[in-house]
């Protein structure tokens, strides 16, 4: 029986599966989890055998009439490619490395195909340039990661990618650390992350992602531009991670990684700026070194091998990290930080990975992956005297956090014929987020009491039976559930790909008052004026003292549905020219806590066009180009801020006494008409139509790339790339009712009806800034009004965020002794909006930042954006001195972030609307004006250059046969602690007065530190 007949017989079951799935939609081979081997045989009457030398997987293919072959959806790893004629092997290539999402060209000459004399060569003759791809990417293998001087996290790897810069230090990723990157001028929330083909981006904020034991990474890929129709939901970068897997050889080992506090360089102290009228001018704002400690230890182990040789494989890895941090908070003298002066953080981070690979036969593969990613953090705060150094242990407070859970992924791959490949993937994830205040009284009758009366201290109540006024819900979680189905069909000169993918993202977040659901707050005393209004019909009583019962609760369960269909034709137009034509159709639906859709976006077409020109036909020079549109959905964080039902009421009482044990007021007399909420927050569900503009468009961006790669010699290659990105549409919130009131008055509509136009616009709404928007208003009488407002009526400028970049690189491939790569990027990131975030303020309220709250905030806002780094040089590599010793180095140098100076809004440019200052205006240094004059964005120079050198030394002693590895790394060898970012605020509290923290430093580059590792592989 021929191999083709055998293959068809074994593929009967997958064909049945295709029939069932085709009812939904077709798809293509998933390239973010696999790789490809392709080439020419020189003779169509031959066969090509592709064999994974680690797992025994074998594929036998027949070339087409022109001698071309292509083996797709291959698990990453090392392969042998053999050419057979009449059943005999006439030529072969060993050590062919298949990289994630890449193509490895292995071609044979016509003379080789005709001879019966076998020729075997190594992969050093395989062309180093991948002419099968039209995008821009960086791939690191596990072997490279182990040798490089780089941090043990995915963000550190991302920052070695061209066009990537570190996100604002105030942003926190999926596990509470500043571990996010910005790609190509986009904000740090605009990236997509995948593990083994399943999307693991943070479903709440889109900042960061689920991670895994660092040693469990087999290959890491970052795509920085030009990605195909397969990818969506990202306008920044795409990070793909493939995990390790078992092979035909049992392997196991362990590792200890120690980051000691000893030897670490002293951290820079942050000071109040000089030259202000503040009494703190020039004094310490935060002593970042005194009492500071930071030490971590990681214990890791792995095991993998065959359960059944060539068929069933197992791999497992685990690590646990213990990190202890201690330091002082902000303070100048005495007990100036209250109870939070000295802060300690105790982290325990256990992670594990388990993977089973079942090669049912050479044509049907099944993968099962399980990952656990948990972070436990105990935070304790102690009262501290900044003058004497005295600690008050009786004032310990804090929180216990536990975040994380498990991820499960199943994937099927079927090689149905030489030209037809099917993959299907399903994944789900659940992560819990538990927050337990330290010292919380679990008794539901214990009520929180605060006393803010202007009376003698000894008369105030200071013994609250409850330490916290509110707490986070104890059932908060994130949950994702998704699938994708992929099909690739090779038809002559065309590789036609079809795709369908879907993912639901659900989160639950909320907070509520402790105890009985409310707390008591005492007010008044000296200076209180009896009869003054309090709200809700209440006035200050004759005694001048009163108590407020405050009830607060907000939150819910929110969900985002994301789905897409796509088609792509990779057309080999000529022997040297590959053209990629793709179209992606995205759908996004955002639901509020009642399951009602408040945003529904359909028919978002994203065309993708790419080309790769193999100039000389030998893969020594590639010219590539692509153009495309990319969409991005709103994460669930926006719903929690905009669409959650909220209870926030105050009820005022006169009182005759206070219970000395509990603090509960006695002899209550109501002062008003019951619970009162100035913002109408009575716990009712929000009208979905009141949350966002009608038919709001999604955030999307257009991108254009042109570049080349050239093989310069057997060892060197280089290239250049130009990229241009233009953000065409964004979603933000605005909180200004003036345009709505003006429209109502011009159209004979009363804007002041209860719940009408003024009241409705007073609450922030989502819209497309710089464009026309229509808003639906339903007043308290049930009257529905559509309010169409042009961009001019709204008063906002046209949205602008643009990125121009030129990337240059030179790479020396590893020749058994040396590997090195140098990247230089010139870029310009400018406009009037960063994107979904606002790094000017360190504001991570995704698509609900201050940027477009009202038009006055946008005056002078156009200029160099926070992620603009005009120059960025990255160089990294390693050198094998001899079999025992290896050195490594990483060097980065980046020009500084643009500087802003913001102040108060001068009356000369402020509106004469009588409502502006009473209801809209933010009284603070939030405007691009200083001393009454324009102070445009980015017009005050840049922060200093940031440079960093990291060095590593590895010893593999010969007496251990290369199994033992002892390594040391030094990060920031020269201890260059450059300012990373600073406050934009410059002027406050009045025009012409320099703010007491004007342009104060927010963070410095991390000081010199050390890392030591011991690893043993059996």
N, C-alpha and C positions, 0 to 999 in steps of 0.2 A: 504494500500500500504506500503511495507517495506521501510525502510530508504534507502536501496541500490537502489530500483527501483526509488524512488524519486530523488536520487542523479543522476542517469543516465539520467533521463528526464531533469533535470536542467543543465546538462552538454552538451547538444546537440550543443549549440552555440560555446562553447570552442573547441569541437571536429572539427567543421568546421574551426576554426581558426588554429588548428594544421595542418589540411590538407593544408591550404594555406602556412603556414610557413615552412612546411617540404620540400618545394621546395628549400628553401635557405639552411637550416641545422637544426638539432635538437639541444637542449640545456638542461640544468639542473636547478634545483631549486636554486635560487640565495641565497647563504648562507651569503653574506656580508650585508644583509638587514633584515634577519629573523633568527629564531631559530627553534629548534626541541624538541619534547617530545617523548621518546621511552621507551620501557621496556618489561617485561614479565607478562602475566596474570596468568600463571599456568594452564589455561584451554582454548583451542581454541574455545569452544562453549560459548563464552562470547562476550560482546561488551565493547569497551572503549569509553567513552564520554569525550572529551576535550573541556572545556568551558573557554573562556576568561571572567573573572569576571568583567572586566572594560568595555567591549564593547558588551558582549553577543554573540560573535562569538562561534559557536558550531560545532565541528567535531565529528562524530561517526565513529569508525573504527572497523573492524573485525580482530582479530589476525590471524596469519597464522597457519599452522598445528602444529607448535611447540610452539604456544602461544605468538609469538612475535608481537609487533605492533610498528608503527613509524608514527608520525604526523609531517610532514615536512612543511617548508615555513610558519611557524606561525609568525604573528606579535609579536614583543617583548612585554613583559608585564607579568601580573599575571594570572594564570590559576587554575582551579579546574579540577582534573582528576578523573573520576568515573568509577568503574567497574560494569557492569550490567550483570545480568543473568535472562533470561526469563522476560526481561523488568523491573526488579527491581534492584535498586542500592544496591550492597552488600558491597562495600568498596569505599572510596574516599580519595583523598589527596588534601588539600587546600593549598593556598599560594605557588604554584609552580611557580618559577620565571624563565621565558624564557629569556636568555641572547642572545645578538647579536652574531650570528654565532656559538652558542653553543648548546649542547644537554643536556636536563634534563632527567635523568632516573627516571621513576616512575614504579615500579614493584609491583605486588601483589602475595601473596603466593597462592599455590594451595588450601590450606584449606580455605583461604578467598574467593576464587572463588566458592567454593562449598556451603558455608553457605548462608543463606538468611538474617542473622543478619548484619545490616549495621554497618560498622566501619569507622569513619572519623578521620584522623590524619592530622597534619600540615606538612609543607614542611621540618621541622627540621629533619625528618627521611629520606629525600631524600639524596642520597649519594652526598657528596660535590665534588667529583672528576668526571669530564666529560670523560668517557672512550670512547665516540663516536668520539673524535677529536684526530688528530695525529700531529697538529701543536703547536706552542708556542704563547700564546696570553695573553693580559691583558685587562680586561673589567672593565670600571667604569660606574655605573648607575648614573642617575641624583641625586638620594638621596645621594650617596657617594660623588659625586663632590661637592654638596652643603655643606657637612660636613667637607671636607678636607681643610687643609691650603695649597692652591695651587693658582697660578695665573689664571686669567679668560681668558685663551686662550688655543688652542689645543696643542701648543708647550710645555707649562708647564705640561700638562697631559702626553705628550709623554715622557718627561724626567723622569717620575716615572716608566717607562717601563724598564725591564731588558735589558741591551745591548745598550740603547740609551744614547747618549751624546750630548751636545749642539754644534751646528755648529759654525763655526768661526764668531766672532762678526761683521766682516765686510760684511757678507752676509746679504742680505735683502730678505725677503719673498715676498709673493704676494701683500702685502700692504705697503712695504717700511720699515718694522720693522725687527729687527733681531729675527726672530721667526721660525727658522728652526732647525731640529735635524738630527743627524746622527745615523743610526741604524746598529749595527753589523759590524762596520768598513767601511761602505760604505760612499761615499760623500753625502752631504745633498741634492743633486738634484736627488737622486736615489730612492726616496720614491714614493708611490702612495697614493692618498687621495680620499675617496668616501663620498658622502652624500646621504643617502637613496638609495644606490646602484649605483649612477652615479659618474663617475670619475670627480673630480674637481681640479686636480693637475694643477698648473700654466702652461698654454700651451706655454708660451714664454721661461721661464728659467727652469721650473720644480722645482723651489724653492718655497716651501709653497703652499698654496691652498686657494680657496674660503672658507670663514667661514660664520657664522650665529650668531644671538643673542645667547649669551652664555647660557641663560636660556632655549633656545629652544632645547638643547641637551637632548635626552632621554637616550641614551647609547653611550659610546665611547669605541672603540676597537682598540688596536694596535697589529698587528701580526708581530712578530719579527723573525720568521723562520718557515720553513716547510710548507708554505701555499700550498694549493692544486692547481690542474690544473685550477680551476676557476680563479685564480689570475695570472696576468702577468704584464709586463711593470714596474717592480720594482726589484732592486737588493739590496734594503735597507730594509725598513719596509713598511707595509700597514696599513693605518689608515682608519677606517670605523666609520662613525657617523650616528646614527639614530635620527631623530628629534622627538620631542614630538608630540602627536596626541590627538584629542578629545576623550572623553569617555562618558559614560552614565550619568555622573555627571557634571553639569556646574561648572567650576572653573575659577576664575580670580584673578589677583593680580598685585602688583607693587613692584618695588625695586629701591632704590637709593644706588649707590656705589661711595664712595668718597676716592680718593687717595690724601691726602693733601701733599703739599710741607712742611708745618710746621711740625717740629719734625723729618724730614728726616735727617739722619746723613750726615756729610760733605763728599763730594766725594774726593778721592785721586787725587792729582795733578801729572801730567806727566812731568818728567824732562828730559832734555838732559843728557846722561850718563856722569859720571865723567871719568877722565883719558884719554881724547882725546885732540888733539891739537886745537880743534875748540874753538873759542872765546865764544861759547855758552855753553861749558862744564859745567855741573852742574846747568845751569839756567833753568828756567821754559820753557817747550815746550808748554804745554797747561794747563792753570789754569781751571780745570774742576769744581771748586766750586764758584769762584768769579762771581757774577751776575747770578749764575745758579738758575733756577726755573723749577719745573716740577710738575704739578698738573692736575688731571683729575677727572671728574665727569661723571657717567653714570646713565641715567634714563631708566628704563626698565618696561615693562608691558606685560601681557599675558591674554588671554581669550580662553576658550575651553569648548566644551560640545556637546550634541546631537542636531542635527537638527531634526532627526527622531530617536527615541530610538531604539537601537539595529541595526540600519541600516546606518544612515548618520551622520557623525561627522565632527566638525570643530575645528580648532585650529589656533590661530594667536599669534605672539609675536613680539615685537619691542623693540629696544633700540637705544639710541643716546648717544655717548660719545663725550665729549668736553675735549680736552687735550691741555694745553699750556706749551711750553718748551722754555726756553731761556738760552743762554750760550755763552761763548767766544770761538772763533776758535783758531787756532794755532797762537801764537804770543809771542814775547819776549820784545820788547820795541818800543816806538813811534807808528807810524802808520804802523807797519810791516805787517799787513794783508790786506793792501789796503782798499778796501771798504767792506770787509767781516769780520771785527773784531768781531762785536756783531751780533749774529744770533738769530732770534725768529721763532718759529714754532707754528702755530695755526691749530690744527686738529679738524675736525668735522667728526664723523664716524657714520652715520645712517645705521642701519641694520633692516630688517624685515623678518619674516617668516610667511607663510600662508599654511595650509594643510587641505585638505578635504579627508576623508576616507569614501568610500561608500561600505558597505557590501551588495551587491545586494541581495545575499542570503548567506547561510552558505558555499557555494561552489564557489562563484565568488566575488572577491574583487577588488576594484579600488581605487588607491591612486593618488592624484594630489598634488604636492608640488611646491611652489614658494618661492624664496629666493632673497633678495636684499642685496648686500654687497658693500658699497661705502665708500671711504675715500677721504675727501677734506682737502687739506693742503695748508695753506698760509705761505710761507717762506719769511722772510725779513732780509736783510743784511745791517748793518750800519757801516760806518767807525768808528774806535775806536782807541784811543791812549792808548797803554798798559803801558805807563809810568805815564801819568797823569790821566787816567780814563775818559778823555774827549770823548764825542760822537759828531759826525758830522751828524745831521739828514738830511742835504741836500744831502747826498750820499746814501740814501736808494735805494736798488735794491732788486731783489728777483724773486720768481716764485710762481704761483698759480697752484696747481695740483688737478686734480679730476680723480680718478680711481675707476672703478667698474661698476656694472650693475646688471642684473637680471639673475636668473637661474630658469628653469622650468623643472619639472620631472613628467612623468606620468608612472604608473606601474599597470599592471594587474596580478592577481594571480587567478588561477583556480585549484580547487581540483577536478580533473576529475573523479577519482575513489579513493578508499583507497590506491592504489598503484601507481597512476599517478598524478603528479602535474606539472602544467605549469605556468611559469612567463614570462612576456614580459615587457620590460622597454624602454622608450625613453626619452631623455633629450636634452636640448639645452641651451646655455649660450652665452651672449654677454656682454662684458665689454669694456667700452671706457676708453681711457687714454689721457686726455687733459692736455697740458702743456702750460701755458700762462706766458711769462716773464713779470714781473712787470716793467712798464715803456716802454714797446714795442710800437713803433710808427706804427700804422696800415697803414699809408700812404705808398703805394707801391713804391713811388718815393723817399722816405727817405732812403738814403744809409748810411751804416755804414762806418766810416772812422777811421783808426788808424794811428798814426804817430810815427814811430820808428826811425826817423833820428837822427844821432849823431850831433845835433846842439843845440843851446841855447834853453832852455825851452820856452822862450817867443816867439820864432819864430815857434814853433810847433803848429799844429792845434789841439785844445782840445775841440771843440764844435760839436761833431758828432750829427747829427740830428736823428741818430738811435743808441739805446743803446746796441744792440746785433748784432753780425755778422751772427749768424745762429739761427734757431729755429726748434723745433720738428714739424712735420706735425700735423695739427689740426684735423686729422681724424684717429688717431691711435686707434686700438682696438685689442681685443682677442675674438675669437669666437670658440665654440665647438659645435659639433652636433654628437650624438651617440645613439646607441640602443644595446640591448642585448635580447636574447630569451633563456629561460632556461626550461629544462624538466628533471624531475626525475622519474624514473620508478623502482619500487620495484619488483624484480623478484626472489622469493624464498629467498635465502641467499644473494642476490646481490641487492645493490642500485646502479643502473646504471644511470649515469649523462651524459648528452650531453650538449654542449654549443656553442654558437656563439655570439661574441660581436664585435662591430665596433665603432670607434670614429674618427672623423675628427677634427683636430685642426688647426685653421687659425689665423694668426696674421698680422697686418699691422703696420709697423714701418718705420720711416724715418726722415730725417732732411734736411734743405735747407738753403741757404743764405737768409737773410732778404731783404726787399725792392725789387729792380729790379732783384734780383737773383744773385747778386755779391756784393763785397765790395772792397774798395780801401785801400791799405796799402803802406804808404810812407817809403822809406828806403834810406840808403846811408848817405852821409855827411862826417864828418871828419873820415879819415882812409879808406874810400872807394877807391879802385884802379880802375881808368877808364880802360876799356878794359877787365876786369875780366869777365869770363863767368857767366851767370845767368841761362841758360837753354833755350832750344827751339831756339837756334841761337842768343839769346840776349846777349849783354855785357853791363857792366856799362858804361853810357855815360860820356862824357868829364866833365860834371858838377859835377859828383860824386853822384848825387841824381837822384832817379827814383821812379816810382810808379807802383804798381802791382795791376791788376784787378783780384781778386780771385773769381772764381765761384765754388760752392760746392753744391752737392745734392747727397744723397744716400738713399736707402730704397726700400720698395716694400711690396707686399702682399705675404706671404709665408704660406705653408700648409704642414701638416703631416697627412697621412692616417695610421691608426692603426687598424688592425683586427686580429681576432684569432678564432680558432675552438679548441674544447677540448672534451675529453671524460674521464670519470672516473668511475671506478667500486669500490664501497665500499663493500667488500666481507666479510661477517661474516663467516670466515673459520671454526671456532669452536665456542662453546658457549662463550669462553673467548678471542678469538683472532679476531680482525678486521684488515683486510688488505686493503689498499687503493692503487689502481693502476691507474695512470692517464697519459695522454699524451696531451700536448698543442702544437699547431702549430701557430706561430706568423708570421705576415706580416707587414712590415713597409715600407712606401714610403715617401720620403721627396721631396718637390717641390720648385723650385725657383720662383722668382717673375713673370716669364713668363709662369708658369704652367708646366714647363719641370721637369721631375724627375731627380734628380742628385744622389739619393741613392734609390735603390729598393732591398729590402731584402725579400726573400721568403723561405718557407720550413725550418723555424727555429723550429726544433722539441725540445720540452722541456719535457722529461719524469719526472714523479713524482711518487715516491714509498714511502708509509708510512705504519706503523703498530701500533696498540694499543693493548696491552695485559693486560686484566683484570685478574691479577694473581690469585686471590682467588674467582673470580666470583661474588664478592659483591661490586665492585667499591671502595674498600678500598686501593688498590694498583694498579697503572697503570704504565707499562713500555712502552715507545713509541719510535719510531725511524722513520726517514724519510730521503730521499735523493732526490735531484731534481736539475734541471737546470732552470735558470731564465734569460730572455732577457730584454733589455731596448732599447727604441728608442731614437733618437736624438730629442731634442725639437727644436722649431723654432728659438731660439736665435742663433743657429749655422748658420742657413741660412742667417740671417741678417748680420752676420760677414763675412761669406764665399761666399754667393751666390747672394748678392745684387748688382745690377748695381750701379756704382759709378761715379760721375762727380767731379773731383777735379783738376782744371786747373789754371794756372797762366799765365797772359799776361802782358808783361813788356813794359813800356812807359817812354820816357823822357817828361818833362813838363816845362812850362814856368811860371805857377802861380797856385794859389789855390783860389777857390771861398770862400770868407771869411764867407759866410752864410752857405753854405752846405758842404764845404770841398772838393768838387769835383775838380779834377785837370783840369787846363786850358792849351791850347796849346799843346795837346798831339802829340807825334811822336812815332810810333811803333818802338820797338827796336829789335824784333825778327820775327819769322815766324807765329805769332798768338798764340792762347792758347796752353800751353804746360803742359803735365802731365808726370812726371818721372816714374810713375807706370802704365802708359797707362790707366788712369781713365778718359775716355771721355764720360761716361754715357751709354756706350754700354752694352748690355746684356752679361753675362758671359756664355761661353760654358759649358753646364752641365757636360760634360765629364772632364772638367778641375778642377772641384771642389773637387772630391773625387777619390780615387783609384778605379779601375775597380773591380767589384764584392766584394766590401768591406763588411766585416762581421760585424754583430751587436755586441754591448757591451753585454756580457753575463757572468754568474757566476754559478759555481756549489756549492752546499751546502749539508752538512751532519749533522744530529742532532740525538742525543741519550739522553734519559732522563727518569725520573720516577717521579711520584707523589704518596704520601702516606698519608692516613688519620691516624693521630697519636692519636686522641681522638675525642670525639664528637665535640670539638671546634677547635682543631688544625689540620692543614695539612702542609705538607712540601714536598720538592722535589729538584731535581737537573737536570741540562741540560748541555750537551756538544754540542757545535756548531763549525763547521769548514766551512769556506767560502774561495773559491779560484776564483779570477777573471781570466777568461780564455781569454777574448778578450775585447779590448777597442777601441774607436775611438778618435783620437786626430789629431791636425794639425801639419805639419812640414814645415819648410821654408828654406830648404837646397838644392841647386842645384848640389852639388859636385858629389853625386852618379850618378845622371842622366848624367852629362857631362862625367864622367869616362866611363859609359856604352856606350855612343855615340861614344867616341873616340875608344873604343875597338871593336865597331861594324860598323865602317866606316860611321857613321852618323855625319853630321855637327851640333854640338850643339849650334852654335852661329847664326843660321838663325833667322831673326826677328820673334818673337813670337814662337820660337822653344824651345828646351829643356832647355837651360839656362834661358831664359825669363820666360818660363812657371813655372819652379820650383822655381823661385825667389818669385812668389806669393805663399802663403801658401796653401797646399792641405791637405785634410783629408785622413788619412790612419790608418791601424792597426799596432800600434807600436810593435816592436819585432818580426814581421812576414814578410814573403815575400809579396810584393805588386806589382801590375801592374798598370802603369799609361798611360793614353791616351793623346798624345800631338798632337795638330793641329796647325801648324805654320801659318804665315800670307799668305803663298802661298797655303794653303789648304791641305798640305801634312799631313797625319795622321800617327803617329808612336806609336806603343805600346812599352813601356819601362818596361820590367820585371826586378825587383830588389829584390834580396834576402835580408833577414834580415842582413846578414853579409855585403852586399854591402851598405845597408842603414846606417849601423854602430850603430844601436840601440840595447841595451840589450833586452833580453826576458822580456816581461811584467810580473810584479809580484805585486800582492796585496793579502795578506792572512790575515785571521782573525780566531783566536782560542779563544773560550770563554767557561767559566764554570760559570753557573748561579745557585745559591743556594737560596731557599726561605723558609720562615716559615710564615704561615698565621693563624690568629685567626679570624674565621668568626664572624659576628655580632650576638650577643646573646641577643640583646635588650639593652645592656649596653656598650659593648666594641667591637671595630674592630681594627685590626692592621695587618700590613704586613711588613716583613723585606726581602729585596733582597740584595744579595751580588754577584758581578760579578768580576771574574778574567778574563782578556782578554789580547790578544797580537795582535796588528794590525801592520803589517810590509810589506815592499815591496819597489818598486821604483816609484809608482804612486798612488795617493789617489783615483783616479777614474775620474769622469767627471769634477771635480773642482780642484783647487790648493790652499789649505789653507795656504801653505807656504807664499804666497803673498796676500792672501785674494782675489784671482782671481776667479770671478764667470762667466767667459766666457766659458759656458758649452762646453766641448770637443774641445775647442780652446784655451787652456791655454799655458803657456810658457814651460810646462814640457818636451815636445819632439820636440821643435822647431829645434834643431840640436843636434847631438850626444854629444858634449862637455858638454851640460847641464845635461846629465844623469850620468856623471862620479861622483861616490861617492853618488849617489841618493838612494841607497838601504839601508833601515834601518827602524827605528820606524816611522810610519806615523803620521800625525797631529791628527787623531782621536783616537790614542792609549791612553787609560786610563787604566793602568794595574790593578788598583783596584777601585771599585765603590760600595759604600754602600748606600742603599736607604731604609728608614723606614718611614712609615706614618700610621696614624690612628686617632681615635677619641674615647672619653669616655663620656658617658652620666652620669653625676654626679647624677642628679635627673631630674624629668620632666621639670624643668626650665633651668638648666644649663648644658652646654656641652663644653668640651675642645677638641682641636685637635692639632696635631703636625706633622711636617714633618722634617726629618733630612736627609741630603745627605752629603757624603764625597767622594771625588774623587782625585786620584793621578793626578799630573800635566801633562800637555802636554809636549811632547818631545821638546827639544831645539836644534836649528840649529845655526851654524855660517857659513855664506857664504861670499865669497869674489871674487877676480878677478881670471881669468884663467891664470895660469903661462905659459910662453912660452915653458917650457920644455915638456908640454903635449899637446900644441896646434898643429894643423896641419901646414904643410909647404905649403899648398895650397895658392897661391898668392891672391886668391879671398876671402879667409876666413875673414881676417880683414877688407877688403873694403866693403864686401857685406853681410856678414852673422853674424859676431861676435857682441854680445851685450856688449858694454863697460860699465860694471857695476858689482855690487856685487851679481851676480846671480849664482855663481858656488860653488860647494862643495869643495872649497879650501880656505885656509887662510895662509898668509905668504908663499905662494908657496908650501904648503904641503896639502895633502888630509885632508878634514874636513867632514867625512861622515855624512850622514843624521842621526839625533837623537843621535849623539855621545857625546853630551855636557850636559848630565843630563836631568832633567825635571824641569818644573816650580813647585812652591810649591803646596801642597795639597789644594784643595778647599773644605771648609766645610760650611754648612749652616743649620741654625735652624729656622723654621717658626712655630709660635704659633698662635692659634686662640681661642677665647672665644665667645660662643653664649648664649644669654638669650632669652628664650621664656616665657614671664610672664604668669602666670596662669589666670590673670584677662582678658587676651585676648583670652582665650581658645586655645592657641597654634597657633593662626593665625598671631601673631606679632612676628617677629624675629629681634633682634638687635645683630649685630656681629662685632667684631673687630679682626684684624689680624696684627701681627708684622712679617715682613719678614727680614731674616738675623738678628736675635735678637742680636747676638754677634758682629755685624758689622765687619765681617771678609771680607775685601776687597782685595782678592787675585788677583794676575795678571792672567788674562785669556789667553792672548797671547801677543807675542812681535815680533818685526821685526827680521827676520833671518839675515838681512844684518849686516856684521861685519867689512868688510874691503873695503875702498874706499877713495880717487880716485886712489890710487896706491898700489901695493903690499907692505905689511908691514905697511901701514898707517891705523890706526883704524878709522872707519867711524864715522862721527860726531854724528850719531844717532844709533851707534852700539847696537843692541839688545834692542832698546828703547821699552818701554811698549806701547802697542796698546790699551789695554782695561783692566779695573779692574772689578771684581765682583761688582754687584750693592750694594750700601750701605743699611743700615737699613732703612726701610720705613714702613708706616702704611696704612691700608685699613679699612674703616668703611662701614658697610652696614645696611640698614634698609629695611625690607621686610614685606609685609602684604599680606596674602592669604585669599581670601573670600570663 
